[in-house]
Amino acid sequence: MKGLKIALWVTAIGCLTSVPFIFLPWAVVESIGSWFGVESFLGEPIAIYFFKVVFGVFGLIGVFFIILARNPLKYGSMLNLGAFGLILFGLMAFIFGLSIGLPLIVYLGDGLSGLVLGLAILIFSFKASTGSEELK
């Protein structure tokens, strides 16, 4: 169960790192984007709104994973939802990043973390729910 909790906490913290971006000035967000090789985020109000809402949603997802991490086996199907959601997120990051032609550095972290953490949560939760000795 220790591996499961670690994977859930890593996911939660990763998602919660988006929260400060809600409050940062847009110029800072754009400069961080340029570090990743993205030239412009379209400084239109609708784009700013969209990004800030997405940052907030990722924060809420982080809270969801904190709830799961505190007592993972209590939440059964919600644990599976989180794991499969991460896997889908990772696959979408790779598919959309490639199809749009973004620099690899933009989506590599999202894609790998989604796939690796989602698979880890699935594997660890299966082992914990079946009482595998390796996780006790």
PAPA-48132 format. One record per residue: chain; x, y, z of N, C-alpha, C in turn. Coordinates in nm, 3 decimals, m for minus. Layout:
N
['A',[X,Y,Z],[X,Y,Z],[X,Y,Z]];
...
END
This chain:
136
['A',[0.083,m0.120,0.000],[0.000,0.000,0.000],[0.087,0.126,0.000]];
['A',[0.211,0.113,0.044],[0.299,0.229,0.049],[0.323,0.286,m0.091]];
['A',[0.348,0.199,m0.189],[0.369,0.244,m0.326],[0.247,0.315,m0.382]];
['A',[0.129,0.264,m0.350],[0.004,0.325,m0.395],[m0.010,0.466,m0.339]];
['A',[0.015,0.479,m0.209],[0.003,0.611,m0.148],[0.105,0.709,m0.205]];
['A',[0.226,0.662,m0.229],[0.328,0.750,m0.287],[0.286,0.797,m0.425]];
['A',[0.236,0.706,m0.508],[0.191,0.743,m0.643],[0.077,0.844,m0.636]];
['A',[m0.015,0.825,m0.543],[m0.128,0.918,m0.529],[m0.081,1.054,m0.480]];
['A',[0.012,1.058,m0.384],[0.062,1.186,m0.334],[0.142,1.259,m0.440]];
['A',[0.222,1.187,m0.516],[0.298,1.251,m0.625],[0.203,1.313,m0.726]];
['A',[0.097,1.240,m0.760],[m0.004,1.292,m0.853],[m0.072,1.417,m0.796]];
['A',[m0.109,1.411,m0.670],[m0.177,1.525,m0.607],[m0.088,1.648,m0.608]];
['A',[0.036,1.632,m0.568],[0.128,1.746,m0.564],[0.153,1.800,m0.704]];
['A',[0.168,1.710,m0.801],[0.187,1.754,m0.938],[0.070,1.837,m0.988]];
['A',[m0.051,1.795,m0.957],[m0.168,1.871,m1.000],[m0.179,2.005,m0.926]];
['A',[m0.145,2.004,m0.799],[m0.156,2.126,m0.719],[m0.054,2.233,m0.759]];
['A',[0.052,2.193,m0.830],[0.150,2.294,m0.874],[0.089,2.393,m0.972]];
['A',[m0.026,2.362,m1.029],[m0.089,2.454,m1.123],[m0.160,2.570,m1.052]];
['A',[m0.193,2.554,m0.925],[m0.273,2.655,m0.854],[m0.207,2.794,m0.853]];
['A',[m0.077,2.807,m0.824],[m0.019,2.942,m0.823],[m0.033,3.016,m0.957]];
['A',[m0.042,2.941,m1.067],[m0.054,3.005,m1.198],[m0.186,3.079,m1.216]];
['A',[m0.285,3.046,m1.134],[m0.412,3.118,m1.137],[m0.388,3.265,m1.103]];
['A',[m0.297,3.289,m1.010],[m0.277,3.422,m0.954],[m0.160,3.498,m1.016]];
['A',[m0.078,3.431,m1.096],[0.035,3.499,m1.159],[m0.012,3.593,m1.269]];
['A',[0.058,3.703,m1.289],[0.026,3.789,m1.403],[0.043,3.712,m1.534]];
['A',[m0.037,3.746,m1.632],[m0.035,3.675,m1.759],[0.102,3.682,m1.825]];
['A',[0.172,3.792,m1.810],[0.305,3.807,m1.870],[0.401,3.700,m1.817]];
['A',[0.388,3.664,m1.691],[0.473,3.560,m1.632],[0.439,3.424,m1.693]];
['A',[0.310,3.396,m1.707],[0.268,3.270,m1.768],[0.320,3.261,m1.911]];
['A',[0.312,3.370,m1.987],[0.363,3.369,m2.123],[0.514,3.349,m2.127]];
['A',[0.587,3.410,m2.033],[0.733,3.393,m2.033],[0.771,3.250,m1.999]];
['A',[0.694,3.184,m1.911],[0.720,3.043,m1.881],[0.691,2.960,m2.006]];
['A',[0.586,2.993,m2.077],[0.556,2.924,m2.202],[0.666,2.938,m2.304]];
['A',[0.727,3.056,m2.311],[0.836,3.075,m2.408],[0.957,2.992,m2.371]];
['A',[0.976,2.964,m2.241],[1.086,2.878,m2.199],[1.067,2.737,m2.255]];
['A',[0.941,2.696,m2.273],[0.909,2.565,m2.330],[0.905,2.568,m2.483]];
['A',[0.936,2.682,m2.542],[0.939,2.691,m2.687],[0.808,2.733,m2.749]];
['A',[0.711,2.774,m2.669],[0.583,2.821,m2.721],[0.593,2.972,m2.736]];
['A',[0.577,3.022,m2.857],[0.601,3.163,m2.884],[0.493,3.255,m2.828]];
['A',[0.366,3.216,m2.840],[0.259,3.305,m2.795],[0.142,3.223,m2.745]];
['A',[0.077,3.273,m2.644],[m0.043,3.209,m2.591],[m0.169,3.283,m2.632]];
['A',[m0.159,3.372,m2.725],[m0.275,3.453,m2.761],[m0.327,3.527,m2.639]];
['A',[m0.277,3.645,m2.615],[m0.313,3.722,m2.496],[m0.454,3.774,m2.496]];
['A',[m0.541,3.710,m2.568],[m0.682,3.749,m2.570],[m0.748,3.714,m2.437]];
['A',[m0.843,3.793,m2.394],[m0.909,3.763,m2.266],[m0.967,3.622,m2.257]];
['A',[m1.021,3.570,m2.367],[m1.080,3.435,m2.363],[m0.971,3.330,m2.339]];
['A',[m0.852,3.349,m2.396],[m0.742,3.254,m2.375],[m0.695,3.261,m2.230]];
['A',[m0.684,3.381,m2.176],[m0.642,3.398,m2.037],[m0.744,3.330,m1.945]];
['A',[m0.871,3.354,m1.972],[m0.978,3.291,m1.895],[m0.967,3.139,m1.900]];
['A',[m0.952,3.086,m2.021],[m0.944,2.941,m2.041],[m0.829,2.881,m1.960]];
['A',[m0.710,2.940,m1.972],[m0.595,2.887,m1.902],[m0.613,2.892,m1.750]];
['A',[m0.664,3.004,m1.699],[m0.680,3.016,m1.555],[m0.785,2.919,m1.502]];
['A',[m0.890,2.893,m1.577],[m0.989,2.793,m1.536],[m0.925,2.654,m1.537]];
['A',[m0.847,2.624,m1.638],[m0.780,2.494,m1.645],[m0.683,2.477,m1.528]];
['A',[m0.610,2.583,m1.493],[m0.522,2.576,m1.376],[m0.603,2.542,m1.251]];
['A',[m0.719,2.603,m1.236],[m0.805,2.575,m1.122],[m0.858,2.433,m1.122]];
['A',[m0.895,2.384,m1.239],[m0.945,2.246,m1.249],[m0.836,2.147,m1.210]];
['A',[m0.714,2.172,m1.255],[m0.603,2.084,m1.216],[m0.584,2.088,m1.064]];
['A',[m0.601,2.203,m1.003],[m0.593,2.212,m0.858],[m0.699,2.127,m0.791]];
['A',[m0.820,2.131,m0.843],[m0.928,2.048,m0.788],[m0.900,1.899,m0.806]];
['A',[m0.841,1.864,m0.918],[m0.802,1.724,m0.940],[m0.697,1.684,m0.837]];
['A',[m0.607,1.777,m0.805],[m0.509,1.751,m0.700],[m0.575,1.722,m0.566]];
['A',[m0.679,1.797,m0.533],[m0.754,1.772,m0.409],[m0.818,1.633,m0.414]];
['A',[m0.871,1.595,m0.527],[m0.928,1.461,m0.545],[m0.824,1.354,m0.513]];
['A',[m0.702,1.371,m0.562],[m0.598,1.271,m0.537],[m0.550,1.274,m0.391]];
['A',[m0.557,1.389,m0.325],[m0.526,1.394,m0.181],[m0.627,1.311,m0.105]];
['A',[m0.754,1.325,m0.140],[m0.859,1.247,m0.073],[m0.832,1.097,m0.093]];
['A',[m0.798,1.059,m0.216],[m0.767,0.918,m0.243],[m0.644,0.872,m0.166]];
['A',[m0.542,0.956,m0.157],[m0.415,0.917,m0.095],[m0.429,0.892,0.054]];
['A',[m0.523,0.957,0.117],[m0.537,0.943,0.263],[m0.586,0.804,0.302]];
['A',[m0.671,0.743,0.221],[m0.721,0.608,0.249],[m0.763,0.544,0.117]];
['A',[m0.666,0.502,0.036],[m0.696,0.460,m0.102],[m0.797,0.347,m0.115]];
['A',[m0.788,0.246,m0.033],[m0.875,0.130,m0.051],[m1.019,0.157,m0.013]];
['A',[m1.044,0.267,0.053],[m1.181,0.305,0.089],[m1.261,0.348,m0.034]];
['A',[m1.191,0.391,m0.140],[m1.260,0.455,m0.252],[m1.272,0.368,m0.377]];
['A',[m1.226,0.245,m0.375],[m1.246,0.148,m0.482],[m1.255,0.201,m0.623]];
['A',[m1.377,0.220,m0.672],[m1.397,0.259,m0.812],[m1.346,0.400,m0.840]];
['A',[m1.344,0.487,m0.740],[m1.289,0.621,m0.760],[m1.138,0.615,m0.784]];
['A',[m1.074,0.517,m0.721],[m0.931,0.495,m0.743],[m0.906,0.454,m0.888]];
['A',[m0.991,0.366,m0.939],[m0.981,0.326,m1.080],[m1.009,0.443,m1.173]];
['A',[m1.107,0.526,m1.138],[m1.137,0.644,m1.218],[m1.013,0.734,m1.226]];
['A',[m0.948,0.757,m1.114],[m0.828,0.839,m1.113],[m0.717,0.779,m1.197]];
['A',[m0.696,0.649,m1.185],[m0.590,0.582,m1.260],[m0.617,0.588,m1.410]];
['A',[m0.738,0.550,m1.451],[m0.769,0.551,m1.594],[m0.774,0.694,m1.648]];
['A',[m0.817,0.788,m1.565],[m0.814,0.929,m1.606],[m0.672,0.976,m1.633]];
['A',[m0.578,0.937,m1.548],[m0.438,0.974,m1.570],[m0.383,0.911,m1.698]];
['A',[m0.417,0.786,m1.720],[m0.369,0.718,m1.842],[m0.426,0.789,m1.965]];
['A',[m0.554,0.821,m1.964],[m0.616,0.892,m2.075],[m0.551,1.029,m2.094]];
['A',[m0.527,1.100,m1.984],[m0.459,1.230,m1.990],[m0.322,1.216,m2.056]];
['A',[m0.245,1.115,m2.015],[m0.113,1.093,m2.074],[m0.120,1.064,m2.222]];
['A',[m0.215,0.980,m2.262],[m0.231,0.949,m2.405],[m0.273,1.072,m2.484]];
['A',[m0.366,1.151,m2.429],[m0.410,1.273,m2.498],[m0.294,1.371,m2.512]];
['A',[m0.212,1.383,m2.409],[m0.097,1.475,m2.416],[m0.007,1.436,m2.532]];
['A',[0.023,1.307,m2.545],[0.109,1.263,m2.655],[0.042,1.280,m2.791]];
['A',[m0.084,1.239,m2.801],[m0.154,1.247,m2.930],[m0.169,1.392,m2.975]];
['A',[m0.218,1.479,m2.887],[m0.241,1.618,m2.925],[m0.109,1.692,m2.945]];
['A',[m0.012,1.666,m2.859],[0.118,1.732,m2.874],[0.183,1.699,m3.007]];
['A',[0.178,1.571,m3.044],[0.234,1.528,m3.173],[0.155,1.585,m3.291]];
['A',[0.022,1.575,m3.283],[m0.060,1.616,m3.397],[m0.055,1.767,m3.419]];
['A',[m0.039,1.844,m3.313],[m0.031,1.990,m3.327],[0.109,2.034,m3.368]];
['A',[0.206,1.948,m3.342],[0.344,1.981,m3.378],[0.416,2.064,m3.273]];
['A',[0.376,2.050,m3.147],[0.442,2.123,m3.040],[0.581,2.066,m3.014]];
['A',[0.669,2.147,m2.958],[0.799,2.092,m2.918],[0.779,1.982,m2.813]];
['A',[0.859,1.879,m2.820],[0.846,1.763,m2.731],[0.847,1.802,m2.584]];
['A',[0.926,1.901,m2.548],[0.937,1.941,m2.407],[0.804,1.991,m2.351]];
['A',[0.715,2.036,m2.436],[0.586,2.089,m2.390],[0.498,1.977,m2.335]];
['A',[0.495,1.863,m2.398],[0.401,1.759,m2.359],[0.465,1.631,m2.305]];
['A',[0.595,1.620,m2.310],[0.661,1.499,m2.264],[0.636,1.472,m2.115]];
['A',[0.650,1.573,m2.032],[0.628,1.556,m1.889],[0.485,1.516,m1.857]];
['A',[0.389,1.582,m1.922],[0.248,1.549,m1.899],[0.218,1.406,m1.944]];
['A',[0.264,1.373,m2.064],[0.236,1.241,m2.119],[0.296,1.129,m2.035]];
['A',[0.424,1.144,m2.002],[0.489,1.039,m1.924],[0.434,1.029,m1.782]];
['A',[0.414,1.144,m1.718],[0.363,1.138,m1.580],[0.223,1.079,m1.576]];
['A',[0.138,1.114,m1.672],[0.004,1.057,m1.676],[0.006,0.907,m1.694]];
['A',[0.085,0.861,m1.791],[0.091,0.717,m1.818],[0.156,0.640,m1.703]];
['A',[0.270,0.688,m1.656],[0.343,0.615,m1.551],[0.266,0.614,m1.420]];
['A',[0.216,0.730,m1.377],[0.143,0.734,m1.250],[0.010,0.659,m1.259]];
['A',[m0.059,0.671,m1.372],[m0.185,0.598,m1.389],[m0.165,0.448,m1.383]];
['A',[m0.063,0.399,m1.455],[m0.034,0.255,m1.451],[0.012,0.212,m1.312]];
['A',[0.094,0.294,m1.248],[0.141,0.260,m1.113],[0.023,0.250,m1.016]];
['A',[m0.069,0.343,m1.024],[m0.185,0.340,m0.935],[m0.269,0.214,m0.961]];
['A',[m0.288,0.180,m1.089],[m0.363,0.057,m1.120],[m0.295,m0.066,m1.065]];
['A',[m0.165,m0.077,m1.087],[m0.091,m0.196,m1.042],[m0.089,m0.203,m0.890]];
['A',[m0.053,m0.092,m0.825],[m0.047,m0.092,m0.679],[m0.183,m0.114,m0.614]];
['A',[m0.288,m0.058,m0.672],[m0.420,m0.076,m0.613],[m0.466,m0.221,m0.629]];
['A',[m0.433,m0.282,m0.742],[m0.469,m0.423,m0.761],[m0.397,m0.509,m0.658]];
['A',[m0.266,m0.484,m0.641],[m0.189,m0.562,m0.544],[m0.239,m0.539,m0.402]];
['A',[m0.272,m0.416,m0.369],[m0.319,m0.386,m0.233],[m0.456,m0.448,m0.208]];
['A',[m0.543,m0.446,m0.309],[m0.678,m0.500,m0.289],[m0.679,m0.653,m0.284]];
['A',[m0.579,m0.716,m0.345],[m0.571,m0.863,m0.340],[m0.487,m0.911,m0.223]];
['A',[m0.431,m0.816,m0.146],[m0.354,m0.854,m0.027],[m0.215,m0.904,m0.058]];
['A',[m0.157,m0.860,m0.167],[m0.023,m0.901,m0.204],[0.076,m0.863,m0.094]];
['A',[0.164,m0.954,m0.057],[0.257,m0.934,0.053],[0.361,m0.826,0.025]];
['A',[0.390,m0.799,m0.102],[0.495,m0.703,m0.137],[0.462,m0.562,m0.090]];
['A',[0.336,m0.530,m0.074],[0.297,m0.394,m0.041],[0.262,m0.374,0.106]];
['A',[0.268,m0.476,0.184],[0.230,m0.462,0.326],[0.346,m0.421,0.409]];
END
